[in-house]
Amino acid sequence: MIFALIIVILWIIACFTEKFGKKIHDRRIDTNNIQPIQSIQHYDFGTKSGFNICFLASVHGNEPAGCAILELMVRNGYLSRYMSGRHGMIRVIPRGNPWGLAHNNRYDISGNDINRNFLDRPKDANAEYLLKLMDGFDLVVDIHEGWGFYREGKGSIGSTISPSRDQLASQIALVMSTNVNKGISDPIKKFAVLPKQSCEITTALACHMEKKNRSYILIETTGQNDVQPLRLRMSQNLVCILTALDLVYCV
């Protein structure tokens, strides 16, 4: 009796597997439509018919200055007017970490540091989505904020610009620092261009870009905990953004 019952159970399992197993394995996950945990918005100006540049800001939510200036440039129509009659695209991702920005928190809603999750196959959905948004751009400018001034020698990389090793990013970074330093009188607070050590943090966006041979510039104002006024940091970012745009579009 027990043996007959076992045979019946095995037959049912076999039928279920044959009928439904193929349907399960035939399902496909469309990775092209992956959505982030947070609502990360982006804004495009122009078309991908020339040089394409992407600006990313506030991947760390306690670093708001990049977001503030980029959103202002979007709202007042500056970027739309700038690209009128030009070939190429500007993509702006002002809120790389919306939840973190809303809560003045470095981490995202899942408690992850997005800028420690830029892997070939990220475990963080937000990092993966950001990589998709930045794919195919000729230059990525990533705006952050440090807690101090690099020239103080206390370990902060605030008030620095770090380009990838290629000539394009290196030249733009040098002109950025020259232009932004024109408005800074205190030698300690002047920006420095750092020699490229992009893979010191192997899971950061800078390292990911280096591995992919992508042009990349990291801008670090000094601003965490409002150590400098927000308007000042926005102004410094604006100088750097306009410098990059004018150089790549040969104004």
C-alpha positions, 0 to 999 in steps of 0.5 A, spaced: 500 500 500 505 504 501 509 502 495 503 504 491 502 511 494 509 512 493 508 511 485 502 515 485 506 521 488 512 520 483 507 520 477 504 526 480 510 530 481 513 528 474 506 530 470 507 537 474 514 538 472 513 536 465 507 540 464 509 547 468 517 546 468 518 548 461 513 554 462 518 556 468 524 556 465 522 559 459 520 566 463 525 571 461 527 577 465 528 583 461 534 586 464 534 592 459 527 594 463 530 594 470 528 599 475 531 602 481 529 602 488 528 609 488 525 614 483 532 616 479 530 621 474 534 624 468 534 629 463 536 629 456 538 635 452 540 635 444 541 628 441 546 623 440 549 625 434 555 628 436 559 629 443 555 626 449 556 628 456 553 626 462 553 629 469 551 625 475 550 628 482 549 627 489 550 619 489 551 620 496 545 624 499 549 628 504 552 632 498 547 636 495 551 642 492 551 638 485 544 636 485 542 644 487 546 647 481 544 641 476 536 642 477 537 650 477 540 649 470 534 644 468 529 648 471 531 655 468 532 652 461 539 654 461 541 647 458 536 647 453 538 653 450 545 651 450 544 645 446 540 649 441 543 648 434 549 644 437 550 637 435 550 632 441 547 630 448 547 633 455 544 628 460 543 630 467 542 626 473 541 630 479 539 626 484 543 620 484 540 618 491 533 621 492 532 618 498 539 619 501 538 627 499 531 627 502 534 624 509 541 628 508 544 621 508 550 618 505 546 611 504 540 609 499 534 607 502 537 600 503 542 602 507 547 601 501 553 606 499 551 606 492 558 609 490 561 602 493 557 598 488 559 600 481 561 593 479 560 589 472 554 586 476 552 590 481 548 588 487 545 594 488 539 596 483 540 603 484 548 603 482 546 598 476 540 603 473 545 609 474 550 605 470 545 604 464 543 611 464 551 613 463 552 608 458 555 610 451 557 617 453 563 620 451 565 623 458 561 622 465 562 628 470 561 626 477 560 631 482 561 630 490 563 633 496 568 632 501 568 634 509 575 638 508 580 641 504 585 637 501 590 642 501 590 642 509 593 635 509 588 632 513 585 626 509 579 629 505 579 630 498 574 636 498 576 641 493 579 637 488 578 635 481 580 627 479 580 626 472 581 619 468 588 618 465 586 620 458 588 626 455 581 629 454 579 628 461 586 631 464 585 637 460 578 639 462 580 638 469 586 642 469 582 648 465 576 647 471 581 648 476 584 654 473 577 657 472 574 655 479 581 658 483 580 665 480 574 666 485 578 663 491 583 667 494 585 663 500 591 658 498 588 652 503 581 653 499 584 652 492 582 646 488 587 641 486 588 636 480 589 630 483 594 625 480 589 619 477 589 613 482 582 611 480 582 604 483 584 606 490 577 604 491 575 598 487 568 598 487 567 606 486 565 609 479 571 612 478 574 605 478 569 602 474 570 607 469 577 606 469 576 599 467 572 600 462 577 606 459 571 611 459 573 618 460 571 621 467 572 627 472 570 627 479 569 634 482 569 634 490 567 641 493 568 642 500 561 642 503 559 636 507 555 638 514 555 645 510 562 647 512 562 652 506 555 655 504 551 652 499 551 657 494 558 658 494 559 650 492 553 651 487 557 657 484 564 652 484 560 647 481 557 651 475 564 654 473 566 647 472 560 645 469 560 650 464 568 649 463 567 642 461 561 644 456 565 650 453 571 645 452 567 639 449 563 644 444 568 648 442 565 655 444 
